[in-house]
Amino acid sequence: MCRWLAYSGDPVLLEDLLYRPANSLVMQSLHARLGAEPTNGDGFGVGWYDGRPRPGLFRSTDPAWNDRNLQELSAHVEAPLVVAHIRASTGTAVQQTNCHPFRHDRWLWAHNGVLTGFPLVRRDLAFAVAPELFPLIEGSTDSELFFHLALTLGLEEDPPAAVARAVGLVEETGRRHGIDFPVQMTVITTDGETLWAFRYSSEGRSRSLFTSTDVSTLRAQYPDNPLLQRVSDRARLVVSEPLGDLRGAWHEVPESSCVVVRAGEQQLLPFAPAVPAAA
């Protein structure tokens, strides 16, 4: 389906996240280890925050492993918060507006998974998007529509509750159309200060998701690792699959969970869908 990563901490070069790790996101675009498909070559995107009102965003339909512009950009851009995504389409077109992450004002959103039976439920879900938000949908993916449902249901005020309501609405709509397991997702969203990452599926068999171990602990275990020497103790990563093979460096996020990362602190919360009253 897809792979993604999110970083929060002191500013780092994008290439330190996207290229340098042994199992980097660019490497996963060609040889993912834990994904539904080994190749994620249907485009990519990277969003970053640099103190401006809206995050920067670079998206392309080229495979990440073959994009020289991404390599050039990554060697020069530093940021304290980054969301990057490599895409394996679940049926919608390979076009720039379908590449993640998606942006709305200060918010970014990326999704690995699928809203099962999307052609059957797309019309009903589109009508649930707030009228003022609907014209902002540029592409044709379930992921972008999912984002706008979450915005409609309060993402900017309470992200965990809004995502729970959006998932509940998708499940309720899907089951009305005879779909047994409507939602498969890991989702990352951020306002530039806090990261919220979700792992959930209607079937209880979600796509993989991991968080990084405290960097100071890893630095003590691996004093000769150059990447660990370059990042601060505040650094936190949430990833679809580990970026390397250091023992103890990664913790799997449990099913039906929400990870919250802010200012070097990390919290794990339970997650469950909640059907909005309007549904």
JOHUBEL-V221306 format. One record per helix or strand of 2 or more residues. SS is the DSSP state (h for helix, s for strand). FROM is the first residue (numbers start at 0). TO is the last residue. If there is no record, write none. Layout:
[[SS,FROM,TO] [SS,FROM,TO]]
This chain:
[[s,1,12] [h,13,17] [h,24,30] [s,43,48] [s,55,59] [h,63,65] [h,67,73] [s,77,86] [h,95,97] [s,101,103] [s,106,114] [h,117,127] [h,130,133] [h,141,151] [h,158,175] [s,182,189] [s,193,200] [s,209,211] [h,214,220] [h,225,229] [s,235,238] [s,249,251] [s,256,261] [s,264,269]]
